Amino acid sequence: MRRYVRLFLFPLGILFLFAFQPSSNDEYIVIGWNDLGMHCMNKDFSNLAILPPYNNLMAQVIKKGNSSTNPKVITDEMKITYEIPGNTYSVGKTNFWTYAKHLFGVDLKDDIGLTGKGLTGVMDKKDNYYLAEGIPITPFTDNDHINEDPYQLAHLKVYNSSNIVMTSTNTVIPVSTEMNCVGSGCHSSEQHILNKHDKEDGFDPNKKPILCASCHASNALGTKGQHEAKSFSFIIHDKHAEKAKDNCYKCHPGEKTQCYRDVMLKAGLKCQNCHGTMKEIAKSIEKGRQPWLEEPSCGSSICHGSAFAEEKGKLYRQSKGHGGIYCSACHGSPHAIVPTGELTRDNVQNVALQGYEGILAKCEVCHGIKPDGLGPHNILLTQVKIEDESISSSGTKFNNPYPNPAINKITIPFDLNEEGNVNIEIFDMAGNHQITAVNQFLLSAQYSIDVDLRTLNSGSYVYILSLNGKKIKGNFNVAK
């Protein structure tokens, strides 16, 4: 039996619930996300501090479009509140507040973080987004101070000027203490780490607690440190490369937390594929690269290419795309690009919106209709037809496209013998990206797609299918 599945490849918006203002026909959605796939913190601050409890939430509110109006990102007359259900306090789960004055020079009220934010509050309005920076959440819920829950959900609610809730969403607010230098089986104690600095001029290993970034510069914390001490990121990667054997989870959370959990992991990519080995990371810093401020690029020619590049001079987590929507809003946070292995949490917004996990792919979410033309990254509204639901025994391959040469439309059949995120792109013979025909999670089956070629000139073209780190290609001609 032949079935048809429409995959709307126009990633905008994340929605858990939405409501209507009684006196208005306007509809709104809210997109919530975390700026990083994982935030880390010490649990004990009595000896040393690498990172404090400090988490960031971002959000955008979109006024939904219809057949006569386009959707619009708004901040006027709207406010967003945040809360973490089941995690209402942090004092007692960590001793950070006991040592905050000594480490950071500020007197903090209980459960208030370094920026003045608490575990509940109102997000700050920015340019075309909302931000709650420095939320002092711990990975321990109110009911369990022993076992970490690193992927808790924050609940965001949008209010209009009449204080009516217009829409709401849930999004992951990740945090873990599983970066412990002792717990990872390396150092015998934190005091042992401090004692190894006893030959440094003016350093007293018994004058505790000590903020590592006070000597070792940290772009994550914005400290300049002492030049002769070198940056924290350089020291960690350079000094530990041989001992850690490129096991990033020795320091980054962690064997239990598994903070790197996204689609690239499922495709077989390791940390080193993007970042390099620990020695290579250290060497790049030594040559002038600024850690945290200069990182691997999605738009690199060896990765996704210019059609999926970040904004010039910005990182992925800072970049916006179609309609002023942040890349992370549709794709997920760095190291947590959806669909992730943490399906019930990272993907909850997308599943609630479109019925399946992965990149947000329904144009109607923001537009209210199925718009014509190319979407973000030149993605089309492509009709994917399932020709045969049985698992393909012939491997992943393209079958002959037709008609060939084509004029305004071509049908491209293909077989998948494994499931995964399928990307089919069309390039001209000079290697310039023209169209993204498919960018969607598909099961093993036999498919075909109808591609609109009206934007292409006469000539020869190459189409490439990428799936789980593998690539296959075919070609066709356009004659007009």
C-alpha positions in Angstrom: 0.0 0.0 0.0 1.3 3.4 -0.9 1.2 6.2 1.7 2.1 9.8 1.5 3.8 11.8 4.1 4.3 15.6 3.9 7.5 16.8 5.5 7.4 20.5 6.0 11.0 21.5 6.0 10.8 25.0 7.4 12.1 24.9 10.9 10.4 27.6 12.9 9.1 27.6 16.5 8.8 25.3 19.4 5.5 25.0 21.2 4.3 23.0 24.2 1.0 24.7 24.7 -0.6 27.8 23.3 -3.6 29.8 24.4 -5.7 32.6 22.9 -6.4 36.0 24.3 -10.2 36.1 24.7 -10.6 39.5 23.0 -8.3 38.8 20.1 -7.9 36.4 17.2 -4.2 36.7 17.4 -2.3 33.5 18.2 1.2 33.3 19.7 3.9 30.7 20.2 6.9 30.8 22.4 10.3 29.2 21.6 12.5 28.3 24.6 16.0 27.0 24.7 19.2 26.9 26.6 22.3 28.5 25.2 24.5 25.5 25.8 23.9 21.7 25.6 25.2 21.5 29.2 26.2 23.9 32.0 28.6 22.7 34.6 29.2 23.6 38.2 31.1 22.5 41.3 29.0 20.8 44.0 31.5 21.7 46.7 33.2 25.1 46.8 35.1 24.8 50.0 38.5 24.1 48.3 38.3 25.3 44.7 35.9 26.6 42.2 35.9 26.0 38.5 32.3 27.1 37.6 29.5 28.5 39.8 25.8 27.6 39.4 25.0 29.7 36.4 22.5 28.7 33.7 21.0 30.7 30.8 17.5 30.5 29.3 16.6 32.2 26.0 13.2 32.6 24.4 11.4 34.2 21.5 7.7 35.0 21.1 6.1 34.8 17.6 2.8 36.2 16.6 1.4 33.6 14.3 0.8 34.5 10.6 -2.1 33.5 8.3 -3.0 33.7 4.6 -2.7 37.5 4.6 0.1 38.2 7.1 3.5 36.9 7.9 4.5 35.7 11.3 6.4 38.2 13.4 8.9 38.0 16.3 7.7 40.3 19.1 8.7 41.6 22.5 6.3 44.5 22.9 3.7 44.3 25.6 4.7 40.7 26.5 6.6 39.3 29.4 7.9 35.8 30.0 8.2 34.1 33.4 10.3 31.1 34.2 10.3 28.4 36.8 11.7 24.9 37.3 9.0 22.6 38.6 10.4 20.3 41.3 13.5 22.4 41.9 12.6 25.5 43.9 15.8 26.1 46.0 19.6 25.5 45.7 20.9 26.3 49.2 21.6 23.0 50.9 22.2 21.2 47.6 25.5 23.0 47.3 27.6 25.2 49.6 28.1 27.9 47.0 26.4 30.6 49.0 28.8 30.0 51.9 31.8 30.9 49.8 30.4 33.2 47.1 31.7 36.4 48.8 35.2 35.0 49.1 35.2 33.6 45.5 33.4 36.3 43.6 33.3 39.3 46.0 29.5 39.6 46.2 27.0 39.1 49.0 24.2 37.0 47.7 20.9 36.2 49.2 19.9 32.6 49.4 19.1 31.0 46.1 20.0 34.2 44.2 22.7 33.8 41.5 25.6 36.1 40.4 23.4 38.1 38.1 20.6 38.6 40.6 18.3 35.9 39.1 16.7 33.2 41.2 15.1 29.9 40.4 11.9 31.7 39.4 11.5 35.1 37.9 10.9 37.3 34.8 13.1 37.1 31.7 14.8 40.3 30.5 13.7 41.7 27.2 16.5 42.1 24.7 16.6 42.9 20.9 14.1 40.4 19.6 14.4 37.8 22.3 14.2 37.2 26.1 17.0 36.2 28.4 17.3 34.9 31.9 21.1 34.8 32.6 22.8 33.3 35.6 19.9 31.1 37.0 21.5 29.3 40.0 20.0 25.8 39.3 21.7 22.6 40.6 21.2 19.1 39.1 19.5 18.0 42.3 15.7 18.2 42.7 13.9 19.1 45.9 13.2 15.4 46.5 16.7 14.0 45.8 19.9 15.8 46.9 22.1 12.8 46.0 21.3 11.6 42.5 21.7 14.1 39.7 18.9 14.9 37.3 20.9 16.8 34.6 18.0 17.4 32.1 15.3 19.1 34.1 12.6 21.1 32.4 12.0 24.8 32.8 8.5 26.1 32.3 8.0 29.4 30.5 4.8 31.4 30.4 4.0 34.4 28.2 1.8 37.1 29.6 0.2 40.0 27.6 -0.2 43.6 29.0 -3.4 42.5 30.7 -1.5 39.8 32.5 -3.3 37.0 30.7 -1.3 33.9 29.8 -1.1 33.7 26.1 1.1 30.6 25.6 3.7 28.5 27.4 6.4 25.9 26.8 8.8 23.5 28.6 12.4 23.4 27.6 15.5 21.7 29.1 17.7 23.6 31.5 20.8 21.3 31.7 23.3 21.3 34.5 25.7 18.8 36.0 28.4 18.5 38.6 29.9 15.5 36.9 33.2 17.3 36.1 34.8 16.5 39.4 38.5 16.2 39.1 38.5 13.6 42.0 35.4 11.7 41.0 36.7 11.1 37.5 39.4 8.9 39.0 42.3 11.3 38.4 43.3 13.3 41.4 43.2 11.8 44.9 41.7 15.0 46.4 41.1 18.6 45.6 43.8 19.5 48.1 46.2 17.4 46.0 45.4 19.6 43.0 46.1 22.7 45.0 49.3 21.2 46.5 50.7 20.7 43.0 50.8 24.5 42.7 53.0 25.0 45.7 56.0 26.0 43.6 54.2 28.9 42.1 55.3 32.3 43.4 52.8 33.8 45.8 50.4 30.8 45.7 49.3 29.4 49.1 47.5 26.1 48.7 46.0 26.4 52.1 44.4 29.8 51.5 41.0 28.4 50.4 38.7 28.4 48.6 40.5 29.4 45.3 38.8 30.4 42.1 40.8 28.7 39.3 40.0 31.5 36.9 41.5 34.1 39.1 44.9 32.9 37.9 44.1 31.0 34.7 42.1 33.3 32.3 38.7 32.0 31.5 36.5 33.4 28.7 33.6 31.4 30.2 33.8 33.5 33.3 35.2 36.6 31.7 38.4 36.7 33.8 41.8 37.8 32.5 43.9 35.8 35.0 47.6 36.1 35.0 49.4 35.9 31.7 52.2 33.6 33.0 49.7 31.1 34.3 48.1 30.7 30.8 44.4 30.2 30.2 42.4 27.5 32.0 41.3 25.8 28.8 44.9 25.6 27.6 46.3 24.2 30.8 43.6 21.6 31.2 43.9 20.3 27.6 47.6 20.5 27.4 48.5 19.0 30.8 45.9 16.2 30.7 46.1 15.0 27.1 48.2 12.0 27.8 46.4 11.0 31.0 42.9 11.5 29.7 43.6 9.8 26.4 41.1 12.0 24.7 38.3 10.8 26.9 36.4 14.1 27.1 34.1 12.8 29.8 37.0 12.8 32.3 36.3 16.5 32.7 33.1 17.3 30.7 30.0 15.8 32.1 30.2 12.8 32.0 29.9 9.0 31.8 26.5 9.3 33.5 25.4 12.7 32.1 26.4 12.1 28.5 26.3 15.8 27.6 27.2 15.2 24.0 24.0 13.5 22.9 22.8 14.9 19.6 22.3 13.7 16.0 26.0 14.0 15.2 26.8 11.4 17.9 24.3 9.1 16.3 26.0 9.6 13.0 29.2 8.4 14.5 31.0 11.6 15.0 33.2 11.9 18.1 34.2 15.1 19.9 37.5 15.1 18.1 35.9 15.2 14.7 34.9 18.8 15.3 37.2 20.0 18.1 40.4 18.0 17.4 42.4 16.0 20.0 43.2 17.5 23.4 46.7 18.3 22.1 45.3 20.0 19.0 42.9 22.0 21.1 45.8 23.2 23.3 48.0 24.0 20.3 45.2 26.1 18.7 44.9 28.1 21.9 48.6 28.6 22.0 48.5 30.0 18.5 45.9 32.5 19.5 42.5 30.9 19.3 40.1 32.2 22.0 38.3 29.2 23.7 34.6 29.7 24.1 34.7 32.6 21.6 36.1 30.8 18.6 34.7 27.3 18.1 34.0 24.9 15.2 31.6 26.2 12.5 28.6 24.5 11.0 29.3 26.4 7.8 32.8 25.0 7.5 33.5 23.6 4.0 34.2 20.2 5.5 30.9 20.2 7.4 27.6 21.6 6.3 28.8 24.3 4.0 27.8 27.9 3.4 24.1 27.2 3.0 24.1 26.3 6.7 26.6 28.8 8.0 26.4 30.9 11.1 26.1 34.7 10.9 29.4 36.3 10.0 31.6 36.7 13.1 29.2 34.8 15.3 29.0 31.3 16.8 26.1 29.0 16.2 24.6 29.7 19.6 24.6 33.5 18.8 23.3 33.2 15.2 19.9 33.9 13.8 18.3 32.7 10.6 15.0 33.0 8.8 12.7 35.6 10.2 15.2 36.5 12.9 14.8 33.2 14.7 17.8 31.8 16.5 19.4 28.7 15.0 19.1 27.0 18.4 15.4 27.6 18.6 14.8 25.1 15.7 17.8 22.9 15.8 18.7 22.7 19.6 21.6 23.8 21.6 25.3 23.0 20.8 26.0 19.3 21.6 22.2 18.8 21.8 21.1 19.2 18.2 17.7 17.4 17.9 16.7 14.7 17.9 18.9 13.8 20.8 19.3 10.6 22.8 17.5 12.3 25.7 14.2 12.0 23.7 11.7 12.6 26.5 13.3 15.9 27.6 15.3 17.6 24.8 12.5 16.8 22.2 9.4 17.5 24.3 8.6 20.8 22.7 9.0 19.6 19.2 7.0 16.4 19.8 4.2 18.5 21.4 4.1 20.7 18.4 4.5 18.4 15.4 4.0 14.9 16.7 7.6 13.7 16.2 11.0 14.6 17.5 13.8 16.3 15.5 14.2 19.6 13.8 11.0 21.7 13.8 9.7 21.2 10.3 6.1 22.5 10.0 5.7 25.8 8.4 2.2 26.2 9.8 3.6 26.5 13.3 4.5 30.1 12.7 2.9 30.9 9.3 -0.5 29.3 10.0 -0.5 28.1 6.4 1.9 26.2 4.0 3.7 29.1 2.3 5.1 28.8 -1.2 8.8 29.2 -2.1 12.1 28.3 -0.5 12.4 28.4 3.3 15.5 28.6 5.5 18.7 27.2 3.9 16.8 27.1 0.6 14.6 24.2 1.9 11.6 23.3 -0.1 8.2 22.1 1.0 8.9 18.6 -0.3 6.5 15.8 -0.8 8.1 12.6 0.3 6.3 9.5 -1.0 6.8 6.1 0.7 6.9 3.7 -2.3 7.5 0.6 -0.3 7.4 0.3 3.5 9.5 -2.9 3.6 13.2 -2.5 4.6 15.3 -1.9 1.6 17.6 -4.9 0.9 19.5 -3.1 -1.8 21.3 -0.6 0.5 21.0 3.1 0.6 21.0 4.4 -3.0 19.5 6.7 -5.6 17.4 5.2 -8.4 17.1 6.9 -11.8 15.4 10.3 -11.6 12.7 11.2 -14.1 12.1 13.0 -16.3 15.8 13.6 -17.2 16.4 16.1 -18.6 13.7 17.9 -16.5 12.1 21.3 -17.0 10.3 22.5 -13.9 10.0 19.4 -11.8 11.9 16.1 -11.2 11.1 13.0 -9.3 14.1 11.4 -7.4 13.6 7.9 -6.1 15.8 6.6 -3.3 16.2 3.6 -1.0 17.2 3.7 2.7 18.4 0.6 4.5 18.8 2.4 7.8 17.0 5.1 9.7 18.4 8.5 10.4 18.4 12.2 9.6 18.3 12.3 5.8 19.7 15.4 4.0 19.4 15.7 0.2 20.9 18.8 -1.4 21.3 19.9 -5.0 24.4 21.7 -6.3 25.4 23.1 -9.6 28.6 21.8 -11.3 30.7 24.6 -9.7 29.7 23.2 -6.3 27.3 26.0 -5.4 24.4 25.0 -3.2 21.0 25.5 -4.9 18.3 23.6 -3.0 17.9 21.5 0.1 15.2 19.0 -1.0 15.0 16.9 2.2 16.3 17.5 5.8 14.3 15.1 7.9 14.4 12.0 10.1 13.2 9.0 8.0 12.8 5.3 8.6 14.2 2.5 6.5 12.0 2.2 3.4 11.8 3.1 -0.3 11.0 6.7 -1.1 10.6 9.2 -3.9 10.5 13.0 -3.8 9.2 15.6 -6.3 11.5 18.6 -6.4 10.5 22.0 -7.8 13.2 23.1 -10.2 11.7 26.5 -11.3 14.6 28.4 -9.5 17.2 26.5 -11.5 18.7 27.5 -14.9 19.4 25.1 -17.7 22.4 22.9 -17.1 23.8 19.9 -15.2 23.3 19.4 -11.5 24.5 17.0 -8.7 22.3 15.8 -5.8 23.8 14.4 -2.7 22.2 12.3 0.0 23.8 12.3 3.5 22.8 9.8 6.1 24.6 8.8 9.3 28.0 10.1 8.0 27.6 8.5 4.6 27.1 10.2 1.3 25.8 9.1 -2.1 25.3 11.2 -5.2 23.5 11.3 -8.5 23.0 13.8 -11.3 20.4 15.2 -13.7 20.0 17.9 -16.3 17.7 20.8 -16.6 16.6 21.9 -20.1 14.4 25.1 -20.4 
